[in-house]
Amino acid sequence: MIHRKKPYWERQRQKDGRWTPAQARYIINRDGATCIFCGRPATEIHHVIPVRGGGQSFTSNGVCVCHACNMYEVKNPSDITYLTRAIFWLETHGEDTSWMDNVFSDNNVTLSDENKT
């Protein structure tokens, strides 16, 4: 019998910033399982505000992305384009992103400050 490892979103480990299965299904259904940045099939669920930056595993902090877009965003954190596009996507799809204002104010960061490096 072959045991296949379940995708990470099917493993219930929210404590370390992972998505619960119910959250993952919701995000995948909401985003149509396509990358919100380029339209290719999504392979990952991305935290818009990283856990290490004060974000949490709320459905209003997760978007479907392809691996290439996720890696670009991770390697270029000062590129504000991805952050603003993701927040706009969430807001136009009925998600409450008001909690993100608290993260930015707690870290003394504004969107215009993030673009300065």
C-alpha positions as CSV (number, residue, x, y, z in Angstrom):
1,M,0.0,0.0,0.0
2,I,1.4,3.4,-1.0
3,H,0.9,6.2,1.4
4,R,0.8,9.6,-0.2
5,K,1.6,12.7,1.8
6,K,-1.4,15.0,2.0
7,P,-1.0,18.5,0.6
8,Y,-0.1,20.9,3.4
9,W,-3.5,22.5,3.3
10,E,-5.1,19.2,4.2
11,R,-3.0,18.8,7.3
12,Q,-4.4,20.7,10.3
13,R,-1.5,22.8,11.6
14,Q,-2.6,26.3,12.1
15,K,-0.3,27.1,15.0
16,D,2.7,27.6,12.7
17,G,0.9,29.8,10.2
18,R,-0.5,27.0,8.1
19,W,-4.1,26.9,6.8
20,T,-6.7,24.6,8.2
21,P,-8.4,22.4,5.6
22,A,-11.6,24.4,5.9
23,Q,-9.7,27.7,5.4
24,A,-7.8,26.3,2.4
25,R,-11.0,25.1,0.7
26,Y,-12.7,28.5,1.2
27,I,-9.7,30.4,-0.2
28,I,-9.4,28.0,-3.2
29,N,-13.1,28.2,-3.9
30,R,-13.1,32.0,-3.5
31,D,-10.1,32.5,-5.9
32,G,-11.1,29.8,-8.3
33,A,-7.9,27.9,-7.8
34,T,-6.0,30.4,-10.0
35,C,-3.2,32.7,-9.2
36,I,-4.6,36.2,-8.4
37,F,-1.5,37.8,-9.9
38,C,-1.0,36.1,-13.3
39,G,-4.0,33.8,-13.8
40,R,-2.1,30.5,-14.0
41,P,-3.3,27.5,-11.9
42,A,-2.6,28.1,-8.2
43,T,-0.2,25.8,-6.5
44,E,0.0,27.6,-3.1
45,I,-1.9,29.8,-0.7
46,H,0.0,32.9,0.2
47,H,-0.2,35.0,3.4
48,V,-0.7,38.6,2.2
49,I,0.8,39.8,5.5
50,P,3.4,37.3,6.5
51,V,3.0,35.6,9.8
52,R,6.5,36.8,10.8
53,G,5.3,40.3,10.0
54,G,2.2,40.2,12.2
55,G,-0.2,38.5,9.8
56,Q,-2.4,35.6,10.9
57,S,-4.0,32.7,9.2
58,F,-7.3,34.4,8.5
59,T,-9.1,33.8,5.2
60,S,-8.9,37.5,4.7
61,N,-5.1,37.2,4.7
62,G,-4.8,34.3,2.2
63,V,-4.8,34.3,-1.6
64,C,-4.2,31.6,-4.2
65,V,-0.9,32.1,-6.1
66,C,1.3,30.1,-8.5
67,H,4.8,29.1,-7.3
68,A,6.5,31.7,-9.6
69,C,4.5,34.6,-8.2
70,N,4.9,33.5,-4.6
71,M,8.7,33.2,-5.1
72,Y,8.9,36.6,-6.7
73,E,6.9,38.2,-3.8
74,V,9.1,36.4,-1.2
75,K,12.3,37.5,-2.9
76,N,11.1,41.1,-3.5
77,P,9.3,42.1,-0.3
78,S,9.8,45.8,-1.0
79,D,7.7,45.5,-4.2
80,I,4.5,47.1,-3.0
81,T,2.7,46.1,-6.2
82,Y,1.9,42.5,-5.0
83,L,0.7,43.7,-1.6
84,T,-1.6,46.3,-3.0
85,R,-3.0,44.0,-5.7
86,A,-3.6,41.3,-3.1
87,I,-5.4,43.6,-0.7
88,F,-7.5,45.0,-3.6
89,W,-8.4,41.5,-4.7
90,L,-9.5,40.6,-1.1
91,E,-11.6,43.7,-0.8
92,T,-13.3,43.2,-4.1
93,H,-14.2,39.7,-3.1
94,G,-15.9,40.7,0.1
95,E,-13.1,40.1,2.6
96,D,-12.7,42.5,5.6
97,T,-9.1,43.7,5.5
98,S,-9.5,46.4,8.2
99,W,-7.4,44.3,10.6
100,M,-4.4,44.9,8.4
101,D,-4.4,48.6,9.4
102,N,-3.6,47.5,12.9
103,V,-0.6,45.4,11.7
104,F,0.8,48.3,9.8
105,S,0.3,50.8,12.6
106,D,1.8,48.3,15.2
107,N,4.9,48.0,13.1
108,N,5.0,51.8,12.4
109,V,4.8,51.0,8.6
110,T,2.7,52.7,6.0
111,L,2.3,51.4,2.5
112,S,4.4,54.4,1.2
113,D,7.2,53.5,3.7
114,E,7.4,49.9,2.6
115,N,8.3,51.0,-0.9
116,K,11.3,52.9,0.3
117,T,14.4,50.7,0.7
